[in-house]
Amino acid sequence: MDKRYAAQIRLPEIGISGQQRLSESHVLCVGAGGLAASVLPALVAAGVGKITLIDKDVISASNLNRQTLFLPTELGLPKVTQLATRLAAQNPSIAINPIIDNLTLENAYALSNNHDLILDCCDDYQTKLLINDTCVNFKKPWIYASALGWDGQVAMFSNSSLDTPCLRCYSSRIPINSLSCNNSGVLGASVNIVGSFQATLALQTLLQHYENKDKMYIFDLWSLQVQEFIIPYNNNCKHEQLINANYKNYQYTPLTTNELDNFHIIDIRTLTEWENGHLPAAQHVNIGSLISNPEQYLVPSKPTLIYCNQQQLSKLAVDNLRPLGFNVWWLSGGYNAYKEKQG
Amino acid sequence: MKIELRGFGSARAFSGKNIDVPVQTSIGELRHMITTQLEIDESLKTIINTCAFASTRQVLNDEYRLEEPQVLNLLPPVCGG
């Protein structure tokens, strides 16, 4: 065994067998920003055998306060390739596979199925939900992490069976206008703490130590406090449905205008857009109101078709409402596609 | 009975606020009561609608019914990486 691992092999929880396990592990890291810059060097140093990195973003100057492996001379270059170069130099025995892309429905299943553990190092909630649903489907463990402002959250979801908790069990309410590092601020040191915690949970998971699973660790790094909360399985979460619940399944593409009569139709665009034209029989509802009080706007006797200008917001609404049991669909291509068909 | 709120992150403004609710109030009902009974601005109403609620020990879903006075933690979503 490589001498570089001697210090950790002396830990009774690792030993030679644990080190062998780490060297045979394959990890998928979604996102190559601040969390990845903290998590991945720890995994590479520990001897995790293969790491796949996926992110479509390029390095910008505003990243440099927390994405500490990037250099000012690398602005505009893809994050994953630069990160892969650093990590390969750090430990040449590790296989690093960079993919310049976003995690999508099309690639998530294939990628996740080929890895032992998925690390959520991304900064948008929709991708976190995609990781969640994919991992529920494949019964894959994953480590959720987020850091923003002085706050952080980390959780290991084991997905060892269908009745173990998932991210949707933690909260079925999905943020509509998520704050981001660019508009809310973040400190590199805070991201490093959250990332190091995520790395520790990742290594424990690869070593098959599951004692810290299914708990949300909440970091308040201004007051330097960490608290843990057990996440119970939520019977209303309907994991069986999640397995088939991807956005495509609830997409509706009407072949004729008459088919729309089968639906209660809700327009979630702005009031000005609504006033400039809308689908016949549609009702205008603010998306926040719809998600906060769905019972007020949805008709139990009919499926509801939700549309926005294209489809991003309507998919988001459907993604919020489906886990609550509502029969909601989103209009393929949104109002823009509908208008185009009408000529 | 008195429920004391304790907010983390963007929900920190709720810390120290109290609200009186009947026994058997659900978390979903409490969420609505907070937005209607406490003097809070629109941005905090949005936050309360997306927060997870937790006792000192575990996360509580919207159907959970409160049996006794207690401290409840408000855990807002954090979306940075």
Contacts between the chains, C-beta under 8 A, distances in Angstrom:
chain1	res1	chain2	res2	distance
A	31	B	81	5.0
A	33	B	81	5.2
A	34	B	80	7.6
A	34	B	81	6.4
A	35	B	81	4.8
A	36	B	81	7.7
A	120	B	81	7.6
A	121	B	81	5.1
A	122	B	81	5.0
A	123	B	79	6.0
A	123	B	80	5.2
A	123	B	81	3.8
A	124	B	79	6.3
A	125	B	77	6.5
A	125	B	79	5.2
A	128	B	79	7.8
A	145	B	81	7.1
A	146	B	77	7.7
A	146	B	78	4.0
A	146	B	79	5.8
A	146	B	80	5.7
A	146	B	81	6.3
A	147	B	78	6.9
A	147	B	80	5.1
A	147	B	81	6.9
A	148	B	9	7.6
A	148	B	78	4.9
A	148	B	79	6.4
A	148	B	80	3.3
A	149	B	9	6.4
A	149	B	10	7.5
A	149	B	78	7.9
A	149	B	80	7.8
A	150	B	9	7.7
A	151	B	8	6.5
A	151	B	9	3.7
A	151	B	10	7.7
A	151	B	78	5.2
A	152	B	78	6.7
A	153	B	75	7.7
A	153	B	78	4.9
A	169	B	59	7.9
A	169	B	61	7.6
A	170	B	52	5.8
A	170	B	59	5.8
A	171	B	50	7.4
A	171	B	51	7.7
A	171	B	52	4.2
A	171	B	59	7.8
A	171	B	75	7.8
A	171	B	77	6.9
A	172	B	61	7.5
A	172	B	62	7.4
A	173	B	49	6.3
A	173	B	50	4.8
A	173	B	51	7.5
A	173	B	52	7.7
A	174	B	50	7.2
A	174	B	77	7.8
A	175	B	50	4.8
A	175	B	77	4.4
A	175	B	79	6.4
A	176	B	46	7.7
A	176	B	50	7.6
A	177	B	46	7.6
A	178	B	77	6.8
A	178	B	79	3.9
A	179	B	10	6.9
A	179	B	79	6.4
A	179	B	80	7.6
A	180	B	79	6.7
A	180	B	80	6.4
A	181	B	80	4.6
A	181	B	81	7.9
A	184	B	80	7.2
A	186	B	80	5.5
A	191	B	80	7.7
A	216	B	52	7.6
A	216	B	54	7.9
A	216	B	59	6.6
A	216	B	75	7.0
A	218	B	8	5.6
A	218	B	73	7.9
A	218	B	75	6.0
A	220	B	8	6.0
A	220	B	9	7.4
A	227	B	73	7.6
A	229	B	54	4.5
A	229	B	57	7.0
A	229	B	58	5.7
A	229	B	59	5.2
A	229	B	73	7.2
A	229	B	75	7.2
A	230	B	57	6.3
A	230	B	58	3.9
A	230	B	59	6.9
A	231	B	58	7.4
A	231	B	59	5.0
A	232	B	58	6.0
A	232	B	59	6.6
A	232	B	61	7.7
A	234	B	61	5.0
A	236	B	61	6.9
A	236	B	63	6.9
A	288	B	46	6.7
A	288	B	49	7.5
A	291	B	49	7.6
A	292	B	49	4.9
